[in-house]
Amino acid sequence: MATAWQISYSASPADLGRGAGSAHLLDSLHMLRDGNSFNFLYSCVTERYSDCGLILNLPPGVFAEEGPPFAKSSLITNEDLLILATRPPLEDDDEMDLRSISRSGSDLEVAIFTKLSKIFDYCNRKQVLLSETLSRTFKGDAMNYAAVQFNVKNNAFYSRYGCVTEGTIHSRLTKLEQIKPKRVNKTLGYLIYIPDIPFNDGISLLTSFGMNGTSNLLWNFIVKTYLCDDVRKIVAGNQSHVIVGEFSMNLLDDQRPSYLSADLVSPPRKIIDINIELR
């Protein structure tokens, strides 16, 4: 039986102690995100992938240079599924943002990012530009979500968004910054399936993420609770697919969650739900 592999990133530089205030994160929900998010996604594909494994996608310099070397990677076959249950750090900059996610630079990561770059022209913890090619296929309200800016300090609510699809990446980000912000009090989750990552004769990838730690955990819980059938069909269909959903948390502003269950989250509003061809 094929295996589902969790791709695990290390914590951000700040979480590793290179930034201030890491001790205040001890009681934060977002610190639980990666393992639990993987479990939520894996529960949707257990019929197809009965085994699971863990890939430690660690960046250089996390451990001391001296000491035993890393063991060789486990054999990943083209029948397996990679599950990335956190935001891929396509444009993260460790020097500019202590909450960035550090890249490993591994051959597997490069192969994954090569494919994801056909879906995202730009993606960091604050801004997302979906690719021009993908955005041209949108109709109706979906066109307004080609470019989105998030307030990562306020529940990752999105505040600026619009049909910004033409020009250089720099000019599109500038236009996005110039859009008048709106108070939406909701955030977005992204789910992408790609059946042909160019690694080991081709391997499939399922990645699903929100824009900060807490929203990432909530989004993947929502996927498990409301979109599990969608995930099963998408993975079985063996065609690249993108879902973008809008969601919020049913919790008073002056409370923090002490549990996760269906009563805390409502079904997401699907903004984008399409099969795509990646060339």
Helices and strands as residue ranges (DSSP letters): E 3-8, I 14-18, G 22-25, G 29-32, H 33-42, E 51-56, E 81-84, H 107-116, E 120-123, E 127-130, H 132-135, G 140-145, E 147-151, E 157-162, H 169-178, E 187-197, E 203-209, H 213-226, H 228-237, E 241-247, G 262-264, E 269-275
